[in-house]
């Protein structure tokens, strides 16, 4: 008995069929968007491409695995308003850039994770 194959669209070579068991169907729970991850049988790259829900369901019925995921919480984070940048801020910034060690000063204000000290 031969394994069911699925038609995929490789972004590099546009190649066509892979075993259904080698495809991962991806469902974004936040947006209800469907996609799939596959490895091209011709050029061997792994890629992700969008698909329609009905095609995703057919791939699952053929033996593909399902991966449910959500968008990162950081996409919904918004910093507070803070104060507006004015002409004095711009002048101070330009003057700071004229200093020979401006970059080292800037780097000393943050740690390795990019957080402000």
N, C-alpha and C positions, 0 to 999 in steps of 0.2 A: 504494500500500500504506500503510495507516495504522499508526501506532506503537502498541505495546501500552501500555495504561494500567494503573495499580495503584491499588487502593483505599487511601486513607490517612484518618486521623482527625485533622483540625485541632483543636487544643484550644480555639480561639476560635469557629469557626463550624461545626465538625463536617462540613466539606465533604469530598467524596469522591474524585475521580479525578485523577491526574496522570500524565504520561508516565513510563514505567519508567526511561528514561535520566536523568530529573531526580531520582531517588531514590538516596540513598547508604545501603546496608545497612551497619550497624555491628556488629562482633563483638568483644566484650571477651574477650580470651584468658585473662585471670585467672579470670573467673567464668563463662565460657561463656554470657554474657547477650547477647541479640540485640536490636537496636533499629534504627531508621532515621531519616534526616534528610531532610526534604522541605520544599518551599515550597508553601503552599496556593494553588491556582489561583483561589480566590475572594477571600480577604482579603490574600494576598501575604505572610503572615508565614512565616518559616522556623522549623521546630520539630523536636524530636527526640521520638520515642515508642518505647515498647517493643513488641516483637513476638515471636511464637513462631519457633522455628528453622525449622519446615517452611515457614512463610510467607516467611521471609527467603530460603530457598533458591529458592522460586518466583519471588520478585522478582529474584534474581540470574539465574535462567534466562530471565527476561523482558527482561533488559538493564540492570538496575541495577548500580552499581559497588559494590565491597566495600571497606570501611575496617576494618582490624584495629587494635585498640588495647589498651593495658594500663593498669592502674590506676597512679597515681603512686606512686613508691617511698616517698614521705613517709608514706603510710598505714600502712606497716609499721614506721616509726621510733617508738621509745618512749624518752623521756628516762629517765635514771637515777633511782633512787628519791629521792635527796636527803633532807633532813631534814624532819620534820613541822613544821607551823606551830604555835606555842604561844601562850599568852596574852601573853607579852612581845612577840612579833612583832606581834600585833594591836594592842596598846597603842602600840607605836612607829609603826605605820602610821597609826593615828588621830591621833597627835601630828603626824606629818609632814603629814597633810592639812590641819591647822590653819595651817600656814605659808603666807604669801601667794604665794610662788614655788614651791610644791610641784610644779606641772606642769612648769615650766621645769627644775627640778632633775631630774625624771624623764626629760624629753626629753634632757637633756645626758648621761644615762647610756647612751643608745643612739644609733646612727648612723641614717642615712636608710633603711637596709634593715631596721631593727628589731633588728639584732644588738646585743648588749650590748658596751659598750666595756671 
